[in-house]
Amino acid sequence: MNTAEARPATRTHRGVTVALGGIQVTPAAVVKIELAEAMFGLTRKAIEGKIHRGDWVEGRQYHRAPDGIWINVRGVERWVVTGRA
């Protein structure tokens, strides 16, 4: 193993950290369902179920846009802590 393999390079530029061959990004306040799945450990079906049942309220936990549904990260965090939409 050479020195580069022993200590992976890390570089930060404009909020993006590159390390171990992967990229870590600080997410925006609202994210698409695909990213929300990874962030919250929920499936698309679970997220859509929360929206359909009314557990998550439009304008608080999610937003509809021309390109699809966006999840409000802070809104979901508040929902988790308080148990209310």
Buried (B, 14 or more C-beta within 10 A) or exposed (E): EEEEEEEEEEEEEEEEEBEEEEEEEEEEEBBBBEBBBEEBEBEEEEBBEBBEEEBBBEEBBBBEEEEEBBBBBEBBEBBEEEEEB
